[in-house]
Amino acid sequence: MAADDQSKVLGIVVLARHGDRQGFYQDPLTYTASATAITPLGEQQEFQLGSLIRSRYLNSSLPSFISGVSNTSSLFVQNQVAVRADAGGEGGVIFDSAVALAQGLWPPTSLASTTLADGSTVTSPLGGYQYVPIESVEPNEDVSLEGYTSCNTFDDHTSAFYASEEFQNKQRLVSQFLTNLQPYMDGRPVTLQNMWNIFDYMNVQSIHNATFAQSLPDNYLAQARDLANWHEYNVFSDSTFDGVGNIAFRAMVPSVLTAMQRIANASDPLKLHYSAIAYKPFLSLFNMTGVVADGALPPSIVNYAASVVLEVRQPASSVEPVIRFNFKNGTDYDDFREYPMSIPGWARFPVSGEGSAGPDVPLSTFISAFQPAGINTTLQWCNVCAQTEARGCAALFAGNGTETSGHTIRVNVHDAISPVGAGFLGAGLTIVVYGLGLAILAYLGLLTFGKRARTASRQKYGTNDHTELHSSTNSITKESA
């Protein structure tokens, strides 16, 4: 039961996993992935999820209706929505999932039409198909949706898990089961370290290959899933809130918090912020919000088209907005369910004397807990990950002045430079080099600068001969507004 049933929804932050896809492989140490493709089943799963979110939050007859959202809920209103999709390891699967989900949220509408001067009416193609802008988040340009790849310290964290006594004990316990799986794996390595790939292969084949599904012994897929859950949760979680094991969600923290703050700001039109992602950030999010530690949710990989909706609510009895955690695990059940969070610094209280913890966390408490753990700039990510080359880290360190040795990085200048800032830096260097070239030509008598040209320049721009280039040294990693 909600802590304040009279609260109204100001807006939502949606995190959703992609839908069903074809076969896929990722390196068990670095999680470098191969490309794959979405299936018609995956597109349907995402469309249905989008339809559910629409029916829940864009239906003005329900208490969960987003306050202040466009009165014509069937029409997409661009300044009220931000959509981002991870364009990394799984190729176009996540982006395509975002397209399908968006079509469920804003289906074709005859309202998308116009009347011409001759009196005829023209409707958009496909019965009023609505074109929803989706930001394709490329990992090499923006680390926010895939902070775990190319991260050296995260790889160290994974290697340490594989070398742990817990892992070795588990490996001994399941050795016979792994041996039994070998005939069904089509030559794939059947090791505990490779458990995610084993399960994913079995899962994909069980959905799309009738021969495989019929030949696989009962409970083999369930056992493989349990092992993959254990494997992945240990990789993508951490015993400390700001540990590198949580980096999959830590990298998302700035965009999530910014979205929450914008939604809570009455002068900002944003009402819905949606990030299309892989399964990894969910595991880190579950760990950081305490929903697994409390036993509310199991430490497991979320299903295809699973979604967390973080509602930003305005209680009737409080000035400060609150955050409510809702989760739906794919097609496991029909609607979203509320789960209480264990946020550091927040003491939960029973609801209505029932002994259950209230689900709502004050926005300021949520922000104060998560903000210090967030990875706010690409340069900060480079330091956290001890990365000196990939994702533009070499250029960023060169621009800031650093010393590196192995996995130890010391930054001499503390001002962060984002990829945008790095672009200004490169432009500045180009101007300097070009200017030196002109000076040499002038010295050799091959180029002259006329007084008339300088005068014309002053008249046109109303400036002195010298132009200053200003750029912020505190710019952050590109994120959807």
Secondary structure as the mmCIF struct_conf table of DSSP 4:
data_model
#
loop_
_struct_conf.conf_type_id
_struct_conf.id
_struct_conf.beg_label_comp_id
_struct_conf.beg_label_asym_id
_struct_conf.beg_label_seq_id
_struct_conf.end_label_comp_id
_struct_conf.end_label_asym_id
_struct_conf.end_label_seq_id
BEND BEND1 ALA A 3 ALA A 3
TURN_TY1_P TURN_TY1_P1 ASP A 5 GLN A 6
STRN STRN1 LYS A 8 ARG A 17
STRN STRN2 ARG A 21 ARG A 21
BEND BEND2 GLN A 22 GLN A 22
STRN STRN3 GLN A 26 GLN A 26
TURN_TY1_P TURN_TY1_P2 PRO A 28 THR A 30
STRN STRN4 ALA A 33 ALA A 33
STRN STRN5 THR A 36 THR A 36
STRN STRN6 ILE A 38 ILE A 38
HELX_RH_AL_P HELX_RH_AL_P1 PRO A 40 TYR A 57
BEND BEND3 LEU A 58 LEU A 58
TURN_TY1_P TURN_TY1_P3 SER A 60 SER A 61
BEND BEND4 LEU A 62 LEU A 62
TURN_TY1_P TURN_TY1_P4 PRO A 63 SER A 64
BEND BEND5 PHE A 65 PHE A 65
STRN STRN7 ILE A 66 ILE A 66
TURN_TY1_P TURN_TY1_P5 SER A 67 GLY A 68
BEND BEND6 ASN A 71 THR A 72
TURN_TY1_P TURN_TY1_P6 SER A 73 SER A 74
BEND BEND7 LEU A 75 LEU A 75
HELX_RH_3T_P HELX_RH_3T_P1 GLN A 78 GLN A 80
STRN STRN8 VAL A 81 ASP A 86
BEND BEND8 GLY A 88 GLY A 88
TURN_TY1_P TURN_TY1_P7 GLY A 89 GLU A 90
STRN STRN9 GLY A 91 GLY A 91
TURN_TY1_P TURN_TY1_P8 GLY A 92 GLY A 92
HELX_RH_AL_P HELX_RH_AL_P2 VAL A 93 LEU A 105
BEND BEND9 TRP A 106 TRP A 106
TURN_TY1_P TURN_TY1_P9 SER A 110 LEU A 111
BEND BEND10 ALA A 112 ALA A 112
STRN STRN10 SER A 113 THR A 115
TURN_TY1_P TURN_TY1_P10 ALA A 117 ASP A 118
BEND BEND11 GLY A 119 GLY A 119
STRN STRN11 THR A 121 THR A 123
HELX_RH_AL_P HELX_RH_AL_P3 PRO A 125 GLY A 128
STRN STRN12 GLU A 135 VAL A 137
TURN_TY1_P TURN_TY1_P11 PRO A 139 GLU A 141
TURN_TY1_P TURN_TY1_P12 SER A 144 LEU A 145
TURN_TY1_P TURN_TY1_P13 GLY A 147 SER A 150
HELX_RH_AL_P HELX_RH_AL_P4 ASN A 152 ALA A 163
BEND BEND12 SER A 164 SER A 164
HELX_RH_AL_P HELX_RH_AL_P5 GLU A 165 LEU A 173
TURN_TY1_P TURN_TY1_P14 VAL A 174 VAL A 174
HELX_RH_AL_P HELX_RH_AL_P6 SER A 175 LEU A 181
HELX_RH_3T_P HELX_RH_3T_P2 GLN A 182 TYR A 184
BEND BEND13 MET A 185 MET A 185
TURN_TY1_P TURN_TY1_P15 ASP A 186 GLY A 187
BEND BEND14 LEU A 192 LEU A 192
TURN_TY1_P TURN_TY1_P16 GLN A 193 ASN A 194
HELX_RH_AL_P HELX_RH_AL_P7 MET A 195 HIS A 208
HELX_RH_AL_P HELX_RH_AL_P8 ALA A 210 SER A 215
BEND BEND15 LEU A 216 LEU A 216
HELX_LH_PP_P HELX_LH_PP_P1 PRO A 217 PRO A 217
TURN_TY1_P TURN_TY1_P17 ASP A 218 ASN A 219
HELX_RH_AL_P HELX_RH_AL_P9 TYR A 220 VAL A 235
TURN_TY1_P TURN_TY1_P18 PHE A 236 PHE A 236
BEND BEND16 SER A 239 THR A 240
TURN_TY1_P TURN_TY1_P19 PHE A 241 ASP A 242
HELX_RH_3T_P HELX_RH_3T_P3 VAL A 244 ASN A 246
HELX_RH_AL_P HELX_RH_AL_P10 ILE A 247 ARG A 250
TURN_TY1_P TURN_TY1_P20 ALA A 251 MET A 252
HELX_RH_AL_P HELX_RH_AL_P11 VAL A 253 ALA A 264
TURN_TY1_P TURN_TY1_P21 ALA A 266 SER A 267
STRN STRN13 LEU A 272 ILE A 277
BEND BEND17 TYR A 279 TYR A 279
HELX_RH_AL_P HELX_RH_AL_P12 LYS A 280 THR A 289
TURN_TY1_P TURN_TY1_P22 GLY A 290 GLY A 295
BEND BEND18 ALA A 296 LEU A 297
BEND BEND19 PRO A 299 PRO A 299
HELX_LH_PP_P HELX_LH_PP_P2 ILE A 301 ASN A 303
TURN_TY1_P TURN_TY1_P23 TYR A 304 ALA A 305
STRN STRN14 SER A 307 GLN A 314
TURN_TY1_P TURN_TY1_P24 ALA A 316 SER A 317
BEND BEND20 VAL A 319 GLU A 320
STRN STRN15 VAL A 322 LYS A 328
TURN_TY1_P TURN_TY1_P25 GLY A 330 THR A 331
BEND BEND21 ASP A 332 ASP A 335
STRN STRN16 ARG A 337 TYR A 339
TURN_TY1_P TURN_TY1_P26 PRO A 344 GLY A 345
STRN STRN17 PRO A 350 PRO A 350
BEND BEND22 VAL A 351 VAL A 351
TURN_TY1_P TURN_TY1_P27 SER A 352 GLY A 353
BEND BEND23 GLU A 354 GLY A 355
HELX_LH_PP_P HELX_LH_PP_P3 SER A 356 SER A 356
STRN STRN18 ALA A 357 ALA A 357
HELX_LH_PP_P HELX_LH_PP_P4 GLY A 358 GLY A 358
STRN STRN19 ASP A 360 PRO A 362
HELX_RH_AL_P HELX_RH_AL_P13 LEU A 363 PHE A 370
HELX_RH_3T_P HELX_RH_3T_P4 GLN A 371 ALA A 373
BEND BEND24 THR A 377 THR A 377
HELX_RH_AL_P HELX_RH_AL_P14 THR A 378 VAL A 384
TURN_TY1_P TURN_TY1_P28 CYS A 385 ALA A 386
BEND BEND25 THR A 388 GLU A 389
HELX_RH_3T_P HELX_RH_3T_P5 ALA A 390 GLY A 392
HELX_RH_AL_P HELX_RH_AL_P15 CYS A 393 ASN A 400
STRN STRN20 THR A 402 SER A 405
TURN_TY1_P TURN_TY1_P29 GLY A 406 HIS A 407
STRN STRN21 THR A 408 VAL A 411
BEND BEND26 ASN A 412 ASN A 412
HELX_RH_AL_P HELX_RH_AL_P16 PRO A 419 TYR A 443
TURN_TY1_P TURN_TY1_P30 LEU A 444 GLY A 445
BEND BEND27 LEU A 446 LEU A 446
HELX_RH_AL_P HELX_RH_AL_P17 LYS A 451 TYR A 461
BEND BEND28 ASP A 465 ASP A 465
BEND BEND29 THR A 473 ASN A 474
#
